[in-house]
Amino acid sequence: MDDRQIVDLYWERSETAISETSKKYGKYCSYIAYNILRNREDCEECVNDTYMRAWNAMPPQRPDRLSVFLGKITRNLSLNRYAKYTARKRGAGQTELALDELHECIPASDRVEQVIDDMQLADVINGFLDTLPAETRKIFVRRYWYLSPVREIASDYKISESKVKMKLMRTRNKLRKVLEKEGISL
C-alpha cells in the first residue's frame, strides 16, 4: 500500500491505517527509537506512541512524505523519553555522545523567540547537506538524525570507524564555518 492510501485511511478514521503503517514503517520507526533509547521495551512504546500521534494528527494534517512525518514523531518521542531518563541519571551512551558532538556547532534553542531563528537554521543546514557528497551526507544524517553508532555506520559503508569519525569531524567543522558565514551565532 502506498503512502497516499495509508494517509487516506487515517482521514477515513479506519483502524487499518495503524496496521498498514506498522507493516510499512514499523522497522523504520523501531530503528530510530532503538538508536536513541537502546531498550526494546521503550522502543516499542515509542513506536506505538508514534502511531497514536499520527492518528491524532491526521486529520487535519496530510503529510506529503509519511516516512518523514513518522520518523520525526518517533525521533521526538524517543528524545523526550531519553531526556527524562538521563535527567535521573547521567550516562554516556550513543545518544548523548552524538548530541554532544553536534553541540559544538549547532546553537542551543530554549527560548520561544528562537523559533524563527530555528527555521533559518534548518534552511541553512538543509542547504549545507545538499552541497555534500552523497556518502558524506548519508553518514552525517545517519549519525546526527538517526543517532546511529559509528561502528554501525562504518560496517554499513564498509569503511573504518576512524574514517567515519574523520568525515564527521570535517563535516561538523565545515558546517560550523557555514553557520558563522550565515551569521548564526554558536
Phi, psi and chi 1 to 4 in degrees:
 res  aa     phi    psi   chi1   chi2   chi3   chi4
   1 MET       -  134.4 -175.3  171.1  -84.3      -
   2 ASP   -85.0  168.1   71.5   16.6      -      -
   3 ASP   -58.9  -41.7  -72.2   -0.4      -      -
   4 ARG   -59.6  -42.0 -175.1 -176.7   44.5   74.8
   5 GLN   -66.5  -38.5  -67.5  169.9  -46.5      -
   6 ILE   -65.3  -44.5  -65.2  171.5      -      -
   7 VAL   -61.6  -40.0  170.6      -      -      -
   8 ASP   -59.1  -38.6  -72.8  -14.9      -      -
   9 LEU   -63.0  -39.2  -70.9  172.3      -      -
  10 TYR   -62.0  -43.9  -81.0  101.9      -      -
  11 TRP   -66.4  -30.2  -84.8   71.0      -      -
  12 GLU   -81.3   -5.2  -65.7  165.2    6.5      -
  13 ARG    62.4   35.8  -53.3  -46.4  -77.4  166.5
  14 SER   -87.9  129.5  169.7      -      -      -
  15 GLU   -66.1  -15.0  -69.1 -179.4   19.7      -
  16 THR   -62.4  -24.5  -51.7      -      -      -
  17 ALA   -56.8  -42.0      -      -      -      -
  18 ILE   -66.5  -45.8  -55.3  -87.9      -      -
  19 SER   -66.9  -37.7   61.2      -      -      -
  20 GLU   -68.1  -38.0  -69.3  -62.5  -33.6      -
  21 THR   -63.1  -44.6  -59.0      -      -      -
  22 SER   -62.2  -42.6  178.6      -      -      -
  23 LYS   -61.7  -44.4  -90.0 -168.8 -117.4  174.5
  24 LYS   -84.0  -36.7 -172.4  165.8 -176.4 -179.1
  25 TYR  -123.1    6.7  -67.3  110.9      -      -
  26 GLY   -59.6  -47.5      -      -      -      -
  27 LYS   -65.9  -39.4  -72.5 -178.6 -178.4  177.7
  28 TYR   -61.3  -48.9  169.4   71.5      -      -
  29 CYS   -66.5  -38.6  -68.0      -      -      -
  30 SER   -63.6  -39.3  -67.1      -      -      -
  31 TYR   -59.6  -46.4  176.7   80.8      -      -
  32 ILE   -62.5  -50.9  -66.1  168.9      -      -
  33 ALA   -63.5  -42.4      -      -      -      -
  34 TYR   -67.5  -37.2 -173.2   78.4      -      -
  35 ASN   -62.2  -27.9  -82.0  -15.1      -      -
  36 ILE   -87.7  -46.1  -64.2  169.0      -      -
  37 LEU   -94.0  -29.4  -62.2  168.0      -      -
  38 ARG    54.9   36.2  -63.6  -70.8  172.4 -168.9
  39 ASN  -148.1  121.4  178.2  -65.5      -      -
  40 ARG   -60.0  -45.1  -70.9  -81.3  172.0 -137.1
  41 GLU   -64.1  -45.3  -67.1   85.7   18.1      -
  42 ASP   -64.7  -37.4  -69.6  -22.3      -      -
  43 CYS   -60.3  -49.0  169.5      -      -      -
  44 GLU   -61.1  -40.9  -72.2  175.1   22.9      -
  45 GLU   -62.9  -43.0  -77.8 -174.9   41.6      -
  46 CYS   -64.8  -39.2  -79.6      -      -      -
  47 VAL   -65.4  -43.8  171.0      -      -      -
  48 ASN   -63.3  -38.7  -72.7  -28.8      -      -
  49 ASP   -64.9  -32.3  -70.5  -11.8      -      -
  50 THR   -61.6  -44.8  -63.8      -      -      -
  51 TYR   -62.3  -39.7  -58.2  149.4      -      -
  52 MET   -65.9  -42.6 -178.8   57.8   67.2      -
  53 ARG   -63.5  -40.8  -70.9  -89.4  175.1  102.4
  54 ALA   -62.6  -42.6      -      -      -      -
  55 TRP   -58.9  -43.7 -179.1  -94.8      -      -
  56 ASN   -74.3  -24.1  -69.0  -27.2      -      -
  57 ALA   -86.9  -22.2      -      -      -      -
  58 MET  -116.9  123.5  -66.5 -176.4  -84.4      -
  59 PRO   -68.0  167.1   21.5  -24.0      -      -
  60 PRO   -89.8  -18.0   31.8  -34.1      -      -
  61 GLN   -75.6  146.7  -66.8 -174.8   43.6      -
  62 ARG  -133.4   89.2 -173.9  177.3  -80.2  -82.0
  63 PRO   -64.8  140.2   18.7  -25.2      -      -
  64 ASP   -74.3  -38.6  -67.7  -32.6      -      -
  65 ARG  -122.4  100.7  -64.8 -174.3   58.6 -157.4
  66 LEU   -60.5  -37.9 -171.1   56.6      -      -
  67 SER   -61.6  -43.0   61.3      -      -      -
  68 VAL   -66.3  -44.1  173.9      -      -      -
  69 PHE   -57.9  -50.2 -178.8   75.6      -      -
  70 LEU   -68.2  -40.0  -63.7  169.0      -      -
  71 GLY   -60.9  -41.2      -      -      -      -
  72 LYS   -66.6  -42.8 -173.1  173.3 -178.7  179.9
  73 ILE   -61.5  -48.2  -67.9  170.8      -      -
  74 THR   -60.6  -45.3  -56.4      -      -      -
  75 ARG   -62.3  -47.0 -174.6  172.9 -171.0  -88.3
  76 ASN   -63.9  -43.8  -70.8  -22.0      -      -
  77 LEU   -61.6  -42.7  -72.5  169.1      -      -
  78 SER   -67.4  -42.7  -60.6      -      -      -
  79 LEU   -64.6  -38.1  -74.2  170.8      -      -
  80 ASN   -63.7  -43.4  -72.1  -17.7      -      -
  81 ARG   -65.5  -41.5 -176.6  173.1  -68.3 -125.0
  82 TYR   -61.0  -43.9  178.8   82.3      -      -
  83 ALA   -61.9  -38.8      -      -      -      -
  84 LYS   -64.1  -43.0 -174.4  170.4   71.5  172.8
  85 TYR   -68.1  -42.1  -72.6  152.0      -      -
  86 THR   -77.0  -14.6   56.0      -      -      -
  87 ALA   -67.8  -31.4      -      -      -      -
  88 ARG   -78.2  -39.8  -76.7 -172.6 -114.8  141.4
  89 LYS  -146.1  136.6   60.2  176.1 -173.5  169.0
  90 ARG   -88.2  124.2  -70.3  -75.5  167.2 -156.9
  91 GLY  -125.7  160.2      -      -      -      -
  92 ALA  -111.5   56.4      -      -      -      -
  93 GLY   -79.4 -178.4      -      -      -      -
  94 GLN   -60.2  -38.8  -74.5  -65.8  -39.9      -
  95 THR   -62.6  -51.6  -57.7      -      -      -
  96 GLU   -62.7  -39.7 -167.1  168.1  -54.5      -
  97 LEU   -62.3  -46.9 -175.7   62.1      -      -
  98 ALA   -64.6  -42.0      -      -      -      -
  99 LEU   -67.5  -36.2  -64.8  175.6      -      -
 100 ASP   -64.7  -38.5  -77.5  -12.2      -      -
 101 GLU   -59.8  -41.6  -71.4  170.2    5.1      -
 102 LEU   -78.0  -24.2 -101.4 -170.8      -      -
 103 HIS   -55.6  -32.0  179.8   71.9      -      -
 104 GLU   -71.6  -15.3   64.0 -167.9   44.8      -
 105 CYS  -127.0   -1.4   62.2      -      -      -
 106 ILE  -117.6  124.9  -58.5  -71.2      -      -
 107 PRO   -68.7  147.0   20.8  -27.2      -      -
 108 ALA   -75.8  148.2      -      -      -      -
 109 SER  -130.9  109.5   61.9      -      -      -
 110 ASP  -130.2   12.3   56.3   -2.4      -      -
 111 ARG  -118.7  146.6  -62.2 -173.7  -27.8 -112.0
 112 VAL   -61.9  -33.9  174.3      -      -      -
 113 GLU   -62.7  -16.1  -63.0   84.8   25.5      -
 114 GLN   -86.5    0.6  -75.1 -172.5  -60.7      -
 115 VAL   -58.3  -44.9  169.6      -      -      -
 116 ILE   -67.1  -41.0  -68.1  173.9      -      -
 117 ASP   -61.4  -38.1  -69.7  -18.8      -      -
 118 ASP   -63.9  -37.6  -69.5  -12.8      -      -
 119 MET   -66.0  -41.0  -70.4  174.4   12.2      -
 120 GLN   -63.3  -42.4  177.7 -168.9    7.2      -
 121 LEU   -58.9  -45.1  175.4   62.6      -      -
 122 ALA   -60.8  -41.9      -      -      -      -
 123 ASP   -62.8  -42.8  -72.3  -16.3      -      -
 124 VAL   -65.1  -43.8  170.5      -      -      -
 125 ILE   -64.4  -43.1  -68.8  172.5      -      -
 126 ASN   -61.8  -42.2  -75.5  -27.3      -      -
 127 GLY   -62.5  -41.1      -      -      -      -
 128 PHE   -61.8  -45.7  169.2   74.6      -      -
 129 LEU   -61.0  -34.7  -69.5  173.4      -      -
 130 ASP   -64.7  -23.0  -73.4  -17.3      -      -
 131 THR   -85.6  -12.7   67.9      -      -      -
 132 LEU   -80.7  150.9  -63.6  175.6      -      -
 133 PRO   -59.9  150.8  -19.3   28.4      -      -
 134 ALA   -53.6  -47.1      -      -      -      -
 135 GLU   -64.4  -43.2 -178.5  179.7   84.3      -
 136 THR   -62.8  -43.0  -56.8      -      -      -
 137 ARG   -61.6  -45.2  179.6  178.3   56.6 -112.6
 138 LYS   -63.8  -41.1  -70.7  173.7 -175.5  174.5
 139 ILE   -63.4  -44.0  -71.2  170.8      -      -
 140 PHE   -62.1  -46.5 -169.1   83.4      -      -
 141 VAL   -66.5  -41.8  170.1      -      -      -
 142 ARG   -58.6  -41.8  -76.2  -81.3  -55.0  -88.1
 143 ARG   -75.1  -45.4 -180.0   68.0  175.0  152.0
 144 TYR  -102.1  -14.1  -59.9  118.1      -      -
 145 TRP   -99.7  -51.8  175.2 -102.5      -      -
 146 TYR   -86.6  -10.2  -65.7  107.1      -      -
 147 LEU    55.9   40.0  -59.0  168.8      -      -
 148 SER   -72.0  142.3  -62.0      -      -      -
 149 PRO   -65.0  147.9  -17.3   27.5      -      -
 150 VAL   -56.6  -41.4  169.4      -      -      -
 151 ARG   -58.5  -43.6  176.2  177.9  -69.6  138.2
 152 GLU   -66.1  -42.3 -178.2 -179.7  -54.9      -
 153 ILE   -61.6  -46.7  -64.0  168.3      -      -
 154 ALA   -58.7  -44.2      -      -      -      -
 155 SER   -63.4  -45.4  173.5      -      -      -
 156 ASP   -64.7  -34.9  -70.8   -9.6      -      -
 157 TYR   -98.0    2.5  -72.7   93.1      -      -
 158 LYS    54.7   46.9  -62.7 -179.0 -178.1   11.4
 159 ILE  -132.4  167.0   57.3  177.7      -      -
 160 SER   -74.9  156.5   69.5      -      -      -
 161 GLU   -61.2  -38.3  -71.8 -178.3   41.2      -
 162 SER   -64.8  -34.2   61.0      -      -      -
 163 LYS   -68.5  -39.6 -174.8  169.2 -177.6  177.3
 164 VAL   -61.8  -47.5  170.5      -      -      -
 165 LYS   -60.5  -41.3  -70.6  176.5 -176.4  176.5
 166 MET   -65.9  -44.0 -175.2   57.9   68.2      -
 167 LYS   -60.6  -42.6  -80.4 -177.8  179.6  -88.1
 168 LEU   -64.1  -44.5  -69.3  169.5      -      -
 169 MET   -62.8  -46.2 -176.9 -170.8   69.9      -
 170 ARG   -63.5  -39.4  -71.9  178.7  178.5  159.1
 171 THR   -68.0  -41.2  -53.7      -      -      -
 172 ARG   -60.9  -42.0  -74.3 -167.9  -47.1  -89.8
 173 ASN   -63.0  -42.2  -71.3  -21.8      -      -
 174 LYS   -63.5  -42.6  -73.3  178.1 -171.6  175.0
 175 LEU   -61.4  -43.2  175.4   58.6      -      -
 176 ARG   -58.2  -43.3 -176.0 -178.3  -52.6  111.6
 177 LYS   -64.7  -41.0  -72.6  178.1 -176.0  174.4
 178 VAL   -63.0  -43.9  166.6      -      -      -
 179 LEU   -63.9  -41.0  -66.5  172.9      -      -
 180 GLU   -64.3  -41.5  -71.4  169.8   -6.0      -
 181 LYS   -61.6  -36.0 -178.5 -179.9  168.8 -167.4
 182 GLU   -80.1   -2.4  -68.4  -66.7  -36.1      -
 183 GLY    81.2   19.7      -      -      -      -
 184 ILE   -91.8  114.7  -62.9  173.2      -      -
 185 SER   -77.4  142.0   59.0      -      -      -
 186 LEU   -97.7      -  -53.5  177.7      -      -
